Amino acid sequence: MSARPDPAYLARAPHAPRAMPLVMRPITLDTLDALLAIEVRCYTHPWSRGNFIDALAAGYLAQALQTPAGELVAYMIAMAGVDEWHLLNITVAPEHQGRGHAVRLLHELSRHARATGAECLWLEVRPSNERARAVYARHGYVQVGMRRGYYPACDGQREDALVLRLDIGPDRSDRRPRHDSEGGHGLV
């Protein structure tokens, strides 16, 4: 059996367009307009310009995926804590969703967190955001809590947030997530 594909098949097979390489760059004030344009298309209650400016001023990890020409495709914002990182915002432009860009950003966050000696990553997600929940579950995030009425929703309502955690430190096999009742962590 040959490892090479059948040339007749290759001649008939449809050719997918070659994916454009994306570059990971820090978010700067110069990218805020493009970032906000994506934010308002993706969320009913988007972050404001002030939220992003505050995150940059605080020195949070703020990374964007861009085409070589500078088109913004996706971004994330995360803040460091003691031995942990908290993902605050991860967004992919609607026309670029489903291509693994969020996964690439999650891997970048994990790499960065490990490099800084973090033991875990935290995030909140709406229960209604099934697509994001599936991505997080596939990458090892587990639900460790819930925040009641955390997110604004339509018509003045509120939506809960599921609190997810990913252990990333060395030899995590003997550890289990801590809960507020155990006096451990302020984020859960």
C-alpha positions as CSV (number, residue, x, y, z in Angstrom):
1,M,0.0,0.0,0.0
2,S,1.4,3.4,-1.0
3,A,1.5,6.4,1.3
4,R,1.0,8.7,-1.6
5,P,-2.5,9.7,-2.6
6,D,-3.9,8.5,-5.9
7,P,-3.0,11.1,-8.6
8,A,-6.5,10.5,-10.3
9,Y,-8.1,11.4,-6.9
10,L,-6.0,14.5,-6.6
11,A,-7.0,15.7,-10.0
12,R,-10.7,15.4,-9.1
13,A,-10.5,16.6,-5.4
14,P,-11.6,20.1,-4.8
15,H,-8.8,22.3,-3.6
16,A,-9.5,24.4,-0.5
17,P,-8.1,27.8,-0.5
18,R,-4.7,27.9,1.3
19,A,-5.1,29.4,4.8
20,M,-3.4,32.7,5.3
21,P,-0.8,32.7,8.0
22,L,-1.7,34.7,11.0
23,V,0.6,36.7,13.2
24,M,0.3,37.0,17.0
25,R,0.8,40.6,18.1
26,P,0.1,42.6,21.2
27,I,-3.0,44.7,21.2
28,T,-2.2,48.4,21.2
29,L,-4.3,51.5,21.3
30,D,-3.8,51.6,17.5
31,T,-5.8,48.4,17.1
32,L,-8.8,49.4,19.4
33,D,-11.1,50.6,16.6
34,A,-10.8,47.3,14.7
35,L,-11.1,45.4,18.0
36,L,-14.3,47.3,19.0
37,A,-15.8,46.7,15.6
38,I,-15.5,43.0,16.1
39,E,-16.6,43.2,19.8
40,V,-19.9,44.9,18.9
41,R,-20.7,42.4,16.2
42,C,-20.1,39.4,18.5
43,Y,-21.8,40.4,21.8
44,T,-25.1,41.9,22.8
45,H,-23.2,43.5,25.8
46,P,-19.7,44.2,24.4
47,W,-16.8,45.5,26.3
48,S,-16.4,49.3,26.0
49,R,-13.4,51.2,24.7
50,G,-12.7,52.1,28.4
51,N,-12.7,48.4,29.4
52,F,-10.0,47.7,26.8
53,I,-8.0,50.8,27.7
54,D,-8.1,49.9,31.4
55,A,-6.9,46.4,30.5
56,L,-4.0,47.7,28.5
57,A,-3.1,50.3,31.2
58,A,-3.1,47.5,33.8
59,G,-0.6,45.5,31.8
60,Y,-2.9,42.5,31.2
61,L,-1.9,40.0,28.5
62,A,-3.6,41.4,25.4
63,Q,-2.9,39.5,22.2
64,A,-4.4,39.6,18.7
65,L,-4.2,37.4,15.7
66,Q,-3.8,39.4,12.6
67,T,-3.2,38.8,8.9
68,P,0.2,39.9,7.7
69,A,-1.6,42.9,6.2
70,G,-2.9,43.9,9.7
71,E,-6.6,42.7,9.5
72,L,-7.7,41.8,13.0
73,V,-9.1,38.2,13.2
74,A,-9.2,37.4,16.9
75,Y,-8.0,38.6,20.3
76,M,-7.8,37.7,24.0
77,I,-7.3,39.6,27.2
78,A,-6.1,37.8,30.4
79,M,-4.9,39.0,33.8
80,A,-2.4,37.4,36.1
81,G,-3.1,36.5,39.7
82,V,-1.1,34.6,42.3
83,D,0.0,31.4,40.6
84,E,-2.9,31.7,38.1
85,W,-4.3,33.5,35.0
86,H,-7.9,34.6,34.4
87,L,-9.1,34.8,30.8
88,L,-11.3,37.9,30.6
89,N,-12.2,38.1,26.9
90,I,-11.6,35.9,23.9
91,T,-13.3,36.8,20.6
92,V,-13.0,35.7,17.0
93,A,-14.5,37.8,14.2
94,P,-17.7,36.1,12.9
95,E,-16.3,35.6,9.4
96,H,-13.2,33.8,10.9
97,Q,-15.0,31.5,13.4
98,G,-14.7,27.8,13.2
99,R,-11.1,27.8,12.0
100,G,-9.3,27.1,15.3
101,H,-8.3,30.7,16.1
102,A,-9.8,30.6,19.6
103,V,-7.9,27.4,20.2
104,R,-4.6,29.0,19.1
105,L,-5.3,31.9,21.5
106,L,-6.1,29.4,24.3
107,H,-2.8,27.6,23.6
108,E,-0.9,30.9,23.7
109,L,-2.5,31.7,27.0
110,S,-1.5,28.3,28.4
111,R,2.0,28.7,27.1
112,H,2.3,32.1,28.6
113,A,0.8,31.0,32.0
114,R,3.1,28.0,32.3
115,A,6.1,30.3,31.5
116,T,5.2,32.5,34.4
117,G,4.8,29.6,36.8
118,A,1.0,29.6,37.0
119,E,-0.8,26.5,38.3
120,C,-4.2,27.1,36.7
121,L,-6.3,29.1,34.3
122,W,-9.8,30.5,35.1
123,L,-12.6,31.8,33.0
124,E,-16.3,32.5,33.0
125,V,-18.7,31.5,30.2
126,R,-22.4,31.9,29.7
127,P,-24.4,28.7,30.0
128,S,-26.1,29.7,26.7
129,N,-22.7,29.8,24.9
130,E,-22.6,26.2,23.9
131,R,-20.0,26.6,21.2
132,A,-17.5,28.1,23.6
133,R,-18.3,25.6,26.3
134,A,-17.6,22.8,23.9
135,V,-14.2,24.3,23.0
136,Y,-13.2,24.7,26.6
137,A,-14.3,21.2,27.5
138,R,-12.3,19.7,24.6
139,H,-9.2,21.5,26.0
140,G,-9.6,20.2,29.6
141,Y,-11.5,23.1,31.3
142,V,-13.9,21.8,34.0
143,Q,-16.7,23.6,35.7
144,V,-15.9,24.4,39.3
145,G,-18.6,26.9,40.2
146,M,-21.3,29.2,39.1
147,R,-21.8,33.0,39.5
148,R,-25.5,33.8,39.7
149,G,-26.7,36.8,37.6
150,Y,-23.1,37.6,36.5
151,Y,-23.7,38.6,32.9
152,P,-26.1,41.3,31.6
153,A,-28.7,39.9,29.2
154,C,-31.5,41.3,27.1
155,D,-34.5,43.1,28.5
156,G,-32.7,44.0,31.7
157,Q,-32.3,40.3,32.7
158,R,-29.1,38.7,34.0
159,E,-27.5,35.4,33.0
160,D,-25.4,33.2,35.2
161,A,-21.7,32.5,34.5
162,L,-20.2,29.0,34.7
163,V,-16.7,29.2,36.3
164,L,-14.2,27.0,34.6
165,R,-10.7,26.0,35.6
166,L,-7.8,24.3,33.8
167,D,-5.0,23.0,35.9
168,I,-1.7,23.5,34.1
169,G,1.0,23.2,36.7
170,P,3.4,20.3,37.0
171,D,2.0,16.9,38.3
172,R,-1.7,18.0,38.8
173,S,-2.8,14.4,39.3
174,D,-3.1,14.7,43.1
175,R,-5.0,18.0,43.1
176,R,-8.6,18.7,42.8
177,P,-10.3,22.2,42.3
178,R,-10.6,24.2,45.5
179,H,-14.0,25.8,46.4
180,D,-14.8,28.9,48.5
181,S,-15.9,26.7,51.3
182,E,-12.4,25.3,51.5
183,G,-10.9,28.8,52.0
184,G,-8.8,28.5,48.9
185,H,-9.6,30.9,46.1
186,G,-11.3,34.2,45.6
187,L,-12.3,33.6,42.0
188,V,-14.5,30.6,42.5
